[in-house]
Amino acid sequence: MRKKVKEINYQTLSEITNLISSAKDMTKTAKQLTQKLAEVLDVKGCALMLLNRRSKELEVAASYGLSRFYLTKGPLSAAKSIAASLTEGPVAIYNVRDDPRLQYPDEANREGIESLVSVPLVLRGKPLGVLRLYSAVPWEVTHPQLTFMQAIATVIALVLDNIRMANAYKTSIEVLKVLRPVIRPMKRTLNE
């Protein structure tokens, strides 16, 4: 029988968004986030997976509560591993043994996973990855839990986009710094 899930409320949402928004090191923050979500939802594990657009695979960015064996079981095809969660929205699987949407059901069974939820990270209509939560006991996901997970996934997608934009901005500045000495002499000769 499933233990009572800790209450998910505005305080919980505030703690998690504060954790994300104060991120200086996204890798460390992603690890803390997966741990916090697993603890708050009282589940076996949590993983944040990002979509590699070239290979069309989901790559684990951070996880908590899952074994190395399970995390390295093989490549996760975005088209085979609960694909609907990237295109249609959250997917809750009550019994992983009987569900054809799992790419590696035997490995999930060996890991002791009974149920899982896959929530898409989407920004401006484009999938960035998924947030997955794994339960060792059958889990009937409630509407408030699903709404909470969707809100967190949206915040994560926004943060990922902000990091991408900040990196692009930094790169632009570095390029301009390199070009500045070249541009200045050209300006002087044009004005003369």
Backbone as a ProteinNet text record, in pm:
[ID]
protein_1_A
[PRIMARY]
MRKKVKEINYQTLSEITNLISSAKDMTKTAKQLTQKLAEVLDVKGCALMLLNRRSKELEVAASYGLSRFYLTKGPLSAAKSIAASLTEGPVAIYNVRDDPRLQYPDEANREGIESLVSVPLVLRGKPLGVLRLYSAVPWEVTHPQLTFMQAIATVIALVLDNIRMANAYKTSIEVLKVLRPVIRPMKRTLNE
[TERTIARY]
83.8	0	87.6	48.7	124.2	112.4	226.2	225.7	154.2	105.7	38.5	140.5	106.5	194.2	195.5	315.9	326	240.7	186	98.9	177.8	123.3	182.7	105.2	176.1	108.2	196.4	153.1	230	368.2	380	510.1	606.1	558.1	640.5	681.5	586.3	615.7	717.8	702.2	794.9	935.7	948.9	1080.4	1149.5	1075.3	1134.1	1168.3	1080.3	1111.6	1225.6	1236.2	1350.5	1480.6	1476.2	1592.7	1635.9	1539.8	1570	1617.9	1548.2	1580.2	1711.8	1758.6	1885.4	2003.2	1979.3	2081.7	2200.8	2318.1	2442.1	2507.7	2488.2	2541	2421.6	2383.4	2262.2	2271.7	2389.7	2404.9	2374.6	2434	2410.7	2263.9	2206.4	2066.5	1973.3	2002.6	1919.2	1922.1	2037.9	2048.6	1966.5	1978.1	1900.7	1750.8	1714	1573.8	1515.7	1587.7	1536.3	1522.2	1615.6	1605.7	1483.9	1468.3	1357	1222.5	1208.8	1082.7	1053.3	1155	1135.1	1090.8	1149.9	1113.6	972.9	940.6	809.7	697.3	720.3	616.3	626.6	725.5	745.3	752.1	841.5	859.5	1001.3	1023.2	1152.2	1260.9	1227.6	1329.9	1272.3	1362.5	1324.4	1440.6	1407.6	1511.6	1468.2	1564.7	1546	1622.7	1549.9	1611.6	1591.5	1698.4	1692.8	1696.9	1625	1617.5	1738.7	1811.2	1921.2	1859.1	1854.1	1785.6	1855	1983.8	2056	2028.2	2043.8	2026.6	1882.3	1797	1656.2	1646.6	1740.9	1741.5	1725.2	1672.6	1662.4	1788	1855.1	1978.4	1957.3	1998.2	1980	2071.3	2010.3	2085	2109.3	2012.4	2024.3	1923.6	1957.3	1863.9	1886	1787.4	1795.5	1719.1	1777.6	1709.1	1709.9	1777.3	1782.7	1924.9	1935.6	2067.3	2142.2	2272.7	2357.2	2316.6	2285.1	2240.7	2119.7	2022.8	1901.2	1928.8	2010.4	2039.4	2121.9	2198	2283.3	2232.6	2104	2045.8	2052.5	2067.2	2073.4	2017.2	2031.5	1980.7	1828.6	1776.8	1631.7	1585.7	1521.4	1470.1	1348.6	1350	1235.1	1109.8	1128.1	1014.4	963.2	1042.8	1003.4	977.7	1038.5	1029.2	920.9	799.6	683.9	677.4	680	686.3	573.8	456.2	341.1	366.5	455	479.1	551.2	619	684.2	589	490.8	403.9	262.7	214	74.5	55.2	159.6	147.4	183.8	157.2	196.4	136.9	216.1	172.5	197.5	93.4	106.9	86	179.7	170.9	159.6	46.2	19.1	100.2	109.3	179.1	278.9	406.5	507.3	525	490.7	507.8	413	296.6	194.6	179.7	272.8	254.4	354.1	303.5	392.1	468	435.6	502.2	643.2	679	813	911.1	1025.4	1127.7	1204.6	1219.7	1295.6	1213.9	1105.6	1021.3	1091.3	1176	1246	1340.6	1409.1	1501.5	1424.8	1308.4	1224.3	1179.5	1143.2	1101.5	1217.2	1337.9	1455.8	1489.9	1459.9	1487.2	1385.3	1276	1172	1073.8	1057.7	965.3	829.7	726.7	589.8	513.7	528.9	455.9	551.1	512.9	593.2	508.7	559.5	494.9	601.9	565.6	655.7	587.9	650.9	594.4	688.1	633.9	721	772.8	894.4	951	932.4	838.9	806.2	816.1	873.4	882.1	851.6	756.3	711.5	673.7	611.2	564.8	671	795.3	903.6	943.5	951.2	992.9	1142.2	1174.9	1314.8	1360.8	1264.4	1296.6	1178.2	1206.2	1100.4	1148.4	1053.2	1075	1003.3	1075.8	1014.8	1027.7	916.2	911.6	875.2	946.1	933.6	890.3	791.2	740.8	765.5	803.1	826.2	696.4	589.5	457.9	357.9	247.6	147.7	106.4	99.7	75	-33.6	-145.1	-251.4	-230.4	-178.8	-143	-269.6	-269.1	-385.8	-372.9	-483.6	-481.7	-392.9	-401.3	-310.4	-162.5	-127.8	10.9	55.3	-29.8	2.7	15.5	-74.1	-67.4	62.1	99.8	224.3	344.1	347.5	459.3	465.8	351.5	349.3	403.4	367.5	417.1	569.2	620.4	765	834.1	776.8	835.5	840.5	738.9	736.9	846.7	864.4	970.2	1106.8	1125.8	1253.1	1278.9	1177	1192.6	1233.1	1172.8	1208.2	1352.5	1394.5	1532	1630.5	1600.1	1688.4	1701.6	1590.6	1593.9	1675.2	1659.2	1737.2	1886.4	1922.7	2064	2116.4	2037.9	2077	2097.5	2003.1	2012.9	2133.2	2157.4	2271.7	2402.7	2410.6	2531.4	2550	2442.5	2450.2	2495	2443	2479.8	2629	2677.7	2819.2	2906.8	2864.6	2939.8	2944.3	2831.4	2826	2921.7	2926.1	3015.5	3161.2	3194.2	3331.2	3368.9	3278.8	3305.3	3327.3	3244.3	3259.1	3391.3	3434.2	3562.4	3678	3668.5	3772.8	3771	3652.3	3638.9	3667.1	3654	3669.1	3799.3	3915.3	4038.7	4038.9	3976.1	3970.4	3876.4	3766.3	3665.6	3714.6	3781.6	3825.7	3917.4	4022.7	4106.9	4029.3	3934.8	3856.5	3771.4	3719.2	3637.2	3719.9	3842.6	3927.8	3959.3	3984.2	4016.9	3894.2	3776.4	3655.5	3623.9	3656.9	3627.8	3730.6	3843.8	3950.1	3927.9
-119.2	0	124.6	220	344.6	430.2	486.3	579.4	706.9	778.9	906.2	1004.7	1062.7	1159.5	1287.2	1341.9	1468.3	1571.3	1664	1764.7	1854	1868.3	1956	2086.9	2193.3	2321.4	2433.1	2556.3	2670.2	2676.5	2633.5	2633.2	2539.5	2421.4	2325.7	2383.4	2442.1	2503.1	2615.5	2695.1	2804.4	2751.6	2645.7	2588.4	2541.7	2475.5	2420.9	2531.8	2629.1	2738.5	2824.3	2841.4	2914.1	2839.1	2707.1	2624.1	2644.5	2642.2	2657.3	2798.3	2898.7	3037	3086.2	3021.9	3064.3	2984.1	2911.8	2824.6	2903.6	2861.6	2914.4	2805.8	2682.5	2566.5	2478.2	2475.6	2404.7	2254.4	2196.5	2052.7	2020.3	2098.2	2077.3	2101.9	2206.2	2239.7	2130.4	2075.3	1967.8	1845.5	1813.9	1701.2	1727.5	1849.7	1885.9	1882.5	1926.6	1929	1788.2	1696.7	1560.4	1495.6	1524.4	1470.9	1529.3	1660	1727.6	1676.7	1662	1612	1469.7	1384.6	1247.2	1245.1	1331.1	1336.8	1392.5	1501.4	1565.3	1472.1	1402.2	1313.3	1171.8	1148.2	1018.8	905.2	921.6	820.6	766	656.2	589.1	676.4	740.4	816.6	919.8	1001.5	1109.7	1131.6	1162.2	1191.1	1308.3	1391.4	1501.6	1462	1448.3	1405.3	1512.3	1540.5	1642.3	1576	1634.7	1581.4	1625.7	1528.3	1556.3	1561	1678.7	1696.1	1623	1603.8	1532.8	1383	1322.7	1177.1	1136.4	1233.2	1205.6	1111.2	1128	1047.7	1137.6	1078.2	1146.9	1114.3	1218.6	1199.9	1246	1164.3	1195.5	1312	1421.3	1538.3	1529.5	1471.9	1455.1	1349.8	1282.7	1182.5	1165.3	1101.9	1070.6	940.5	850.5	729.2	614.2	629.9	525.4	470.5	340	276.7	310.9	297	318.4	221.3	97.2	-3.3	48.6	102	148	270	360.6	482.8	457.7	347.5	316.9	195.2	168.5	49.1	51.2	168	182	316	350.7	479.8	485.9	601	621	696.8	626.7	688.2	773.3	897.7	986.8	932.9	852.4	796.5	666.7	602.1	472.6	475.8	568	571.1	669.5	619.1	700.1	827.2	807.8	917.8	1019.4	973.1	1063.2	1174.2	1150.7	1255.4	1375.1	1358.9	1472.4	1547.4	1477.4	1539.4	1570.4	1490.8	1505.9	1552.4	1553.2	1595.5	1485	1505	1408.6	1269.9	1169	1030.2	964.5	904.3	829.3	682.2	599.8	455.3	387.8	325.3	261.7	133.3	51.7	-76.2	-85.5	-66.9	-65.8	-201.4	-309.2	-443	-468.8	-407.7	-434.8	-322.6	-231.1	-116	-118	-118.8	-126.1	4.1	111.8	239.5	246.5	154.1	153.3	88.3	149.1	95	-19	-11.2	-112.2	-163.6	-237.4	-283.1	-382.5	-469.4	-567.4	-497.5	-395.4	-321.5	-243.7	-190.5	-120.3	-218.2	-338.4	-441.3	-478.3	-497.6	-528.9	-415.8	-292.1	-175.4	-163.2	-239.3	-231.8	-118.7	-78	29.6	-30.6	18.3	-26.7	71.4	199.4	303.8	417	494.1	611.8	719.6	841.2	956.7	1027.5	1062.4	1135.1	1266	1377.6	1510.6	1584.7	1639.2	1705.4	1840.4	1871.6	2005	2069.8	2162.5	2224.5	2375.3	2437.9	2582.9	2630.5	2720.4	2774.1	2662.8	2559.2	2449.1	2347.8	2369.1	2276.9	2194.5	2061.6	1977.3	1991.6	2008.1	2017.8	1889	1813.1	1691.8	1649.1	1568	1520.2	1516.1	1525.5	1503.9	1373.5	1275	1145.5	1113.9	1063.4	1020.6	873.1	797.2	652.1	608.8	521.2	472.7	322.4	280.1	138.1	65.8	141.4	82.5	140.3	70.6	125.8	267	356	497.2	550.7	584.5	650.4	800	862.8	1004.2	1088.2	1179.3	1266.3	1389.6	1454.3	1575.6	1684	1709.8	1810.1	1773.9	1645.1	1603.7	1630.3	1595.6	1615.4	1763.7	1844.8	1989.8	2045.6	1998.8	2039.7	2003.7	1880.1	1835.6	1915.9	1948.4	2028.9	2170	2228	2361.2	2358.6	2258.8	2245.9	2226.1	2142.8	2118.8	2248	2329.8	2457.7	2550.3	2555.7	2638.7	2588.5	2458.1	2400.8	2438.9	2428.4	2464.5	2611.1	2698.7	2841.3	2863.9	2794.9	2809.4	2758.6	2645.3	2592.2	2692.3	2754	2853.4	2975.6	3019.5	3133.8	3103.2	2981.2	2942.2	2943.4	2891.7	2891.1	3034	3122.2	3261.9	3331.6	3305.6	3366.4	3320.2	3191.7	3140.7	3203	3220.1	3283.5	3429.3	3496.1	3635.7	3645.9	3556	3556	3531	3438.2	3408	3530.5	3598.9	3720.5	3826.3	3844.1	3943.4	3907.3	3779.3	3735.1	3757.5	3731.3	3753.9	3902.5	3986.1	4130.8	4181.9	4125.3	4165.3	4132.1	4017.9	3977.3	4067.3	4102.4	4184.3	4332.6	4380	4523.1	4582	4521.8	4580.6	4587.3	4494.5	4493.2	4601.3	4623.1	4720	4863.7	4894.6	5032	5089	5018.2	5074.5	5095.7	5008.1	5022.8	5149.4	5180.2	5300.3	5425.4	5429.3	5545.8	5568.4	5463.4	5481.1	5520.8	5482	5521.5	5669.3	5721.9	5861.6	5957.2	5908.9	5995.7	6040.9
0	0	0	-73.5	-88	37.2	77.7	189.2	146.5	243.3	213.7	156.9	42.8	-21.1	62.1	78.3	149.3	77	151.9	92.3	-2.9	-122.6	-221.3	-214.1	-183.4	-167.2	-220.2	-198.7	-246.9	-182.6	-58.1	9.4	-64	-101.4	-174.7	-309.5	-380.4	-509.5	-492.3	-388.1	-360.8	-335.1	-256.2	-226.5	-353.8	-439.8	-561.7	-661.2	-677.9	-770.5	-718.6	-587.6	-531.1	-556.8	-544.4	-573	-717.6	-809.5	-951.7	-983.9	-931.3	-968.1	-909.5	-803.5	-743.8	-799.3	-906.6	-964.1	-1015.5	-970.9	-1026.2	-1110	-1068.1	-1139.1	-1173.5	-1300.2	-1339.4	-1313.5	-1327.6	-1303.1	-1157.4	-1067.1	-923.5	-889.3	-946.4	-919.6	-970.1	-1088.2	-1144.3	-1053.2	-997.1	-903.8	-777.3	-724.4	-605.2	-635	-751.7	-792.3	-801.9	-864.8	-877.2	-739.2	-649.9	-513.8	-441.7	-449.8	-381.7	-432.9	-564.6	-620.7	-574.9	-574.1	-528	-381.7	-300.8	-158.9	-139.7	-207.9	-192.3	-237	-348.6	-401.7	-345.1	-260.7	-195	-296.9	-396.5	-500	-495.2	-565.2	-568.6	-630.6	-742.9	-812.1	-906.4	-956.1	-1046.9	-1143.5	-1269.3	-1368.2	-1455.4	-1487.4	-1579.8	-1705.9	-1817	-1942.4	-2048.7	-2121.1	-2225.5	-2362.7	-2455.9	-2591.2	-2671.9	-2725.3	-2816.6	-2955.5	-3014.2	-3142.8	-3257.3	-3247.4	-3354.7	-3351.9	-3234.8	-3224.2	-3199.1	-3163.3	-3129	-3009.8	-2916.5	-2794.6	-2673.1	-2566.6	-2438	-2358.1	-2309.8	-2233.7	-2090.6	-1995.1	-1853.6	-1815.3	-1771.3	-1724.7	-1574.4	-1502.5	-1357.6	-1313.8	-1204.3	-1151.2	-1001.8	-940.7	-798.4	-774.6	-696.1	-653.7	-752.9	-865.6	-967.1	-975.8	-999.8	-1003.5	-1131.9	-1125.9	-1243.1	-1353.6	-1315.3	-1412.1	-1490.7	-1420.1	-1486.9	-1574.6	-1525.9	-1601	-1726.7	-1728.4	-1844.1	-1921.1	-1914.4	-1978.1	-2130	-2187.8	-2333	-2374	-2502.1	-2548.1	-2541.8	-2498.9	-2491.9	-2616.1	-2704.4	-2825.7	-2792.3	-2836.7	-2812.7	-2880.9	-2986	-3059.3	-2997.5	-2911.3	-2854.7	-2704.3	-2634.1	-2488.6	-2444.2	-2433.2	-2391.7	-2477.2	-2606.6	-2703.2	-2686.2	-2645.4	-2632.3	-2531.3	-2434.8	-2334.7	-2394.3	-2506.2	-2572.1	-2664	-2717.7	-2817.4	-2769	-2672.8	-2632.4	-2488.6	-2409.4	-2270.6	-2173.9	-2045.9	-1943.1	-1966.4	-1931.1	-1940.4	-1805.3	-1748.7	-1623.5	-1655.7	-1614.4	-1637.6	-1501.8	-1479.4	-1350.8	-1334.4	-1439.3	-1432	-1546.9	-1518.8	-1624.6	-1691.7	-1623	-1681.1	-1797.9	-1792.4	-1894	-1996.2	-2001.4	-2089.2	-2205.1	-2328.2	-2445.6	-2475.6	-2406.7	-2433.5	-2376.3	-2287.3	-2230.1	-2326.2	-2340.6	-2429.1	-2361.1	-2228.7	-2153.9	-2035	-2058.4	-1946.9	-1854.1	-1908.5	-1823.9	-1726.7	-1773.7	-1688.6	-1580.9	-1616.8	-1518.5	-1410.4	-1450.1	-1355.3	-1262.3	-1318.6	-1236.5	-1140.2	-1181.5	-1096.7	-984.2	-993.4	-891.4	-913.9	-1038.4	-1072.3	-1105.3	-1039.9	-1065	-1154.2	-1124	-1195.5	-1229.4	-1331	-1361.3	-1426.6	-1417.4	-1479.6	-1561.6	-1685	-1773	-1811.9	-1775	-1800.2	-1896.2	-2005.5	-2103.1	-2056	-2099.2	-2083.4	-2220	-2229.4	-2357.7	-2344.3	-2446.9	-2449.1	-2590.4	-2600.1	-2729.3	-2826.5	-2774	-2856.6	-2895.4	-2852.7	-2887.1	-2765.7	-2781.6	-2668.9	-2641.1	-2512.6	-2469.7	-2401.5	-2349.4	-2276	-2192.1	-2089.4	-2000.6	-1856.4	-1767.8	-1625.6	-1594.5	-1541.5	-1511.8	-1363.9	-1310.4	-1170.6	-1166.9	-1083.8	-1079	-939.7	-934.2	-805.8	-792.4	-672	-644.7	-609.8	-592.1	-562.9	-663.3	-686.7	-780.2	-737.3	-835	-807.5	-899.6	-839.1	-913.6	-894.9	-997.3	-990.9	-979.8	-882.9	-864.4	-954.7	-977.4	-1059.5	-997.8	-866	-807.3	-824.8	-813.5	-833.1	-976.9	-1071.5	-1212.4	-1245.6	-1192.6	-1213.5	-1155.6	-1037.7	-973.3	-1061.2	-1110.5	-1194.5	-1324.2	-1381.7	-1503.7	-1477.1	-1364.1	-1329.4	-1313.3	-1246.6	-1227.4	-1362.5	-1448.6	-1581.1	-1662.7	-1650.6	-1721.9	-1671.2	-1540.2	-1481.8	-1527.5	-1529.6	-1574.6	-1720.2	-1804.4	-1946.2	-1960.9	-1881.6	-1886	-1843.1	-1739	-1690.4	-1795.5	-1857.6	-1962.4	-2077.2	-2114.5	-2221.4	-2179.1	-2055.4	-2005.7	-2006.3	-1969.8	-1970.5	-2114.1	-2207.1	-2348	-2397.5	-2363.7	-2406.9	-2342.3	-2215.3	-2146.4	-2209.4	-2243.5	-2308.1	-2446	-2520.2	-2652.3	-2637.4	-2536.2	-2509.4	-2477.1	-2390.8	-2354.5	-2476.6	-2560.9	-2682.3	-2773.3	-2787.1	-2870.5	-2818.5	-2688.8	-2627.9	-2656.1	-2642.1	-2667.1	-2813.3	-2904.8	-3046.9	-3072.5	-3013	-3030	-2972.9	-2862.3	-2803.4	-2897.4	-2961.7	-3055.6	-3178.8	-3224.7	-3345.3	-3321.9	-3200.7	-3169.6	-3224	-3200.5	-3254.3	-3407.3	-3470.4	-3616	-3666.5	-3599.6	-3642.2	-3622.1	-3512.7	-3483.5	-3592	-3633.6	-3739.7	-3869.8	-3898.2	-4019.6	-4012.7	-3895.4	-3878.6	-3908.5	-3856.3	-3874.5	-4021.9	-4093.6	-4235	-4314.6	-4272.9	-4343.1	-4320.3	-4205.4	-4172.3	-4232.2	-4261.8	-4310.6	-4453.4
[MASK]
++++++++++++++++++++++++++++++++++++++++++++++++++++++++++++++++++++++++++++++++++++++++++++++++++++++++++++++++++++++++++++++++++++++++++++++++++++++++++++++++++++++++++++++++++++++++++++++++

